[in-house]
Amino acid sequence: MEKLKTGISAVLLAYGEGENLKVLIPMIKEKLDNIGEEYEVVVIDGPKQTDDSKSICEENGARYYNQEEPGFAEAFKKGIREAAYRTFLILDADMSHDPKYIPDIYAKFIADKADVVIGSRYVEGGVSNDAFTSKVMSHILNTVYGVVLGIRARDMSTDYRMYRTVRLKKVESRLKCKNYDVLQEVLLYLKLDKKSEEKRFRVREVPITFEKRMYGKSKRQLLKFIISYMKSVIYLLGVRLKLQ
């Protein structure tokens, strides 16, 4: 494993999100400048470029990559492989995650020596401006996964998170889920990895307001999304029972 540099890798999974990247990258860089750590912004686009995202990244000093295989999970894994700094920040590229919360997430990460800090819609002070049906589904999923994974967190279905990069790189090759369920899978493997070292897995949450996307259309297909999560509940429960 390559030696990681001290600082923050801010990773955006941004398939066809050029219009949002124009606004989002400068906002992220402003907040990271205020933190005072060295950093990089890494953008992972789909397997094929569909808009001007690459040139937008070049203009704004971000590193641009295409994922090798399709799917959210493959983009996430590509981001892990390309990250060069010790702290790994990820947030949505559709402007639903406001970068203004980055300093709060980072402060909690450092102060609590956390393994993961989640920008949470469901802790006190958090707000979701998503559609009603999406909010209901999200609450159900988070309740089920809390039981299945044995992890006490209110919002495990969001990817506004900060991790320790070395830990992500250690478990990346074990991730098998293909869609958004990789967000729960990675928490389980991080937890099991710490348990094997007889160390406590620290998850913390910081309240955020979740907004609807600014430009473009959602890539999430509802039926595929539901089926994927139903399968992953069974799969992850099996992994936990086998390895814990």
Secondary structure, 3 states (H helix, E strand, C coil): CCCCEEEEEEEEECCCCHHHHHHHHHHHHHHHHHHCCCEEEEEEECCCCCCCHHHHHHHCCCEEEECCCCCHHHHHHHHHHHCCEEEEEEEECCCCECHHHHHHHHHHHHHCCCCEEEEECCCCCCEECCCHHHHHHHHHHHHHHHHHHCCCCCCCCCCCEEEEHHHHHHHHHHCCCCCCCHHHHHHHHHHHHHHHCCCCCCEEEEECEECCCCCCCCCCCHHHHHHHHHHHHHHHHHHHHHHC
